[in-house]
Amino acid sequence: MGTKKALAPVVRDAVEELGRSGQVADLFSGMGSVATSLAPVSPVLTNDVLAFTTTFARARFLEAERMSGRSMARLLFPDFRTAYGHLRDEFRHRMARERTALASETRDALEAYMEAAPHVANSDWYRRRCREAMEATSHERYCMTVLYFSAGYFSTAQAAQLDAIRFAIDSYENNSSRDWLMAAWLATAGVVINAPGHAAQYLKPGNHEVFKRIRRQWQRPVWAIFIDELDAVQAVGTKTWRSRNTVCNADALELVGSCEFDGVGTVYADPPYTKDHYSRFYHVYETLYRYDFPDSEGAGRYRPDRFSTPFSLARDVEEAFRRLFASIAKRDLPLVLSYPDNGLLHSSGRHVTDLLQEQFRITKTHHITLQHSTLGASKGSHVKSAREGVYVCVP
């Protein structure tokens, strides 16, 4: 949902001009667009508070052996087939009802099916099955996607296939391939998910066009897409570059003061800029990655322990920026900061340059017009124009 891909060349050029040795720390790295652009320039330390993004970072930015996607798929297929067979038997009646609803030429049957479908957030039986799975071993544990997210974000058949692939991944003995496999699995979920560009909620068949879209998504072939994603998740840069990188999963405000930061020479920060907490928009992927059977709440089937950042709270955003800038300046590190004109800090009556100048000298400023996501487009366009400032600062 972010804009880092468009910002990445500007950030890369700024880092090159600063000319500092050591890693470039990308404090809010997301899916790693900036780190990717830095491969020819500098080693990186990537960080994100969401755990699922770090498996992509490790798969792409750290060195590990891998084989072709089809070779790996042949090794995983026996365990996938076993687990999927058991899930197909257990949930055969639900899958049959779902096929009937999908075969209808009108949206009423699918709408009724989705509305009545049980899941962990609304069903005592599913909660009991969840507790059994948590204590189980072997394939009997691998049903979380069905219990939590089927008949909503995924069809039941797709959810069962995702669970079966996860069983195969967790059963694979070569741990050096795990991040690659996990990244491909999560990317597969992202391809087939029934959602409007984020996972805060799933789409319901409120009109015929959405009905057709859900039918298309729910019938996409999970295993075949997984094989494609195994080849799509590629390592970035050279082996030497990857060997010098670090991947962290931490609160950025705490990471700056830790020993992990000792090898950093330059900091790039792109903190959250809206009142919307991004953890809400990625909770499905976070739960899939953790596979920890959390409590489930509401229509969106949220986990209750989603991370809340002070950068997205009007009462705390100024103090969060002060703390971040002071910690970086204390280490005598230069900072490249990106922040939009419509960011929450500015809406709260302070400008980011005022706070920067308390700790840094701003040597250069770039302004770029970008298209920001509207997080679902419930009331119009799915993007809006915003002017992004990129501030190059030295202590």
C-alpha positions, 0 to 999 in steps of 0.5 A: 500500500505504500509508496516506497517503490517510487521513492527508492531512487531518490533515497538511493541517490541521497544515500550515495551522496552522503557517502557514509560507510556501514549499513543503511538502516531502513527502519520501516522497511515493509516489503523492501523496495528501498533495500532492493534499490540499495543493492549496488550501493550499500549493505542494508539493515532492514527492519519491520515490526510485522513479522511476516515481512521479515521472511520476505527480507531474509529470503531476498536480502540474506544468503541461502541455498535454493533450487528451482521451484519445480524441484522443490515442489516435487519434494514438498508434494507428498506431504502436501497431498497427505495433509490436503487429503485429510482436510478435504475429508474433514471439510467435505460438506462445507466444500460441497456447499461452497461449490454449489454457491459458486455455481449459482448464476446469481449472487444470493446463494454465495451471499447467504453462504458467506453470511452463515459460514462458521469460523473461529470468531463466531462458532463454538465448534470451530473454537474447540477444533482450534484448541484441538489443533493447537495441541496436535502434532503432524498434519492434524495441527494444520487447519488454521487457515480453514478455521479462521479465514475460509468462506471469507478471505479464501474459499475453503478449498483454497484455505485447505491447500494453504494449510497443506502447503504449510504442513509440507513446509514445516515438515521439510528438514532443510531449514536454510530454505525455510524463508524462501518457502514461507515467502512463496507461500505468503505470496501465494496467499496474496495472489488468491486472497479475496480482498480490496488491496488490503486485508482489513476485510474481505469482499462480499458479493454486494453487487454482480461485479464483486460477485464475479470477482469473488468467484474468480478469486475463490477458484484460483489454483493454490498449488500451481500458483505456489510453484510459480511463486517459488521462482518469483521470490528471487534473491537480490544483489550479489552473494557478497552484498547479501552476506553483509546484510541484517534483517530485524523484526522490532519496534523501530524506536527501540531498535535504534538504541540496540546493539544491532545498530552498531554497524549502521552508517546511515538511516532511512526512515519512512514512518507511518503517516496516517491514523490507520494502524497498518497492522490492521491491514496485514493481520491475515498475513501476520496470522498466517506467518505466525500460525499461532491460533490467536483469538479472533474478533469481529467481521474481519477476524482480527487477532487482538494483539495487533501492533499499535504505533505512536506515529499513528496516534495524534496525541503521541506522534510528535513525541514519537518523532522527537524520540526517533530523531534524538536517538539517531542524532545521539549515534551521530548518524545522518538521516534520510527521512520521507514524510508526506505533506498530509501526514498526521504530524502536520495535521496535528499542527507541527511540521516535521522540519521543525522537529528535524532542526532540533537535532539535525541540519537539513542539507537537501530537500526533495518534493515528489508527487505520489499516489497514496493508497486510500486503503480500500477506496470505499468512497471513491478512488483507490488512490489520491495524490500527495506531495512527499518530502524527502529530507536529507539531514546530518547531525 
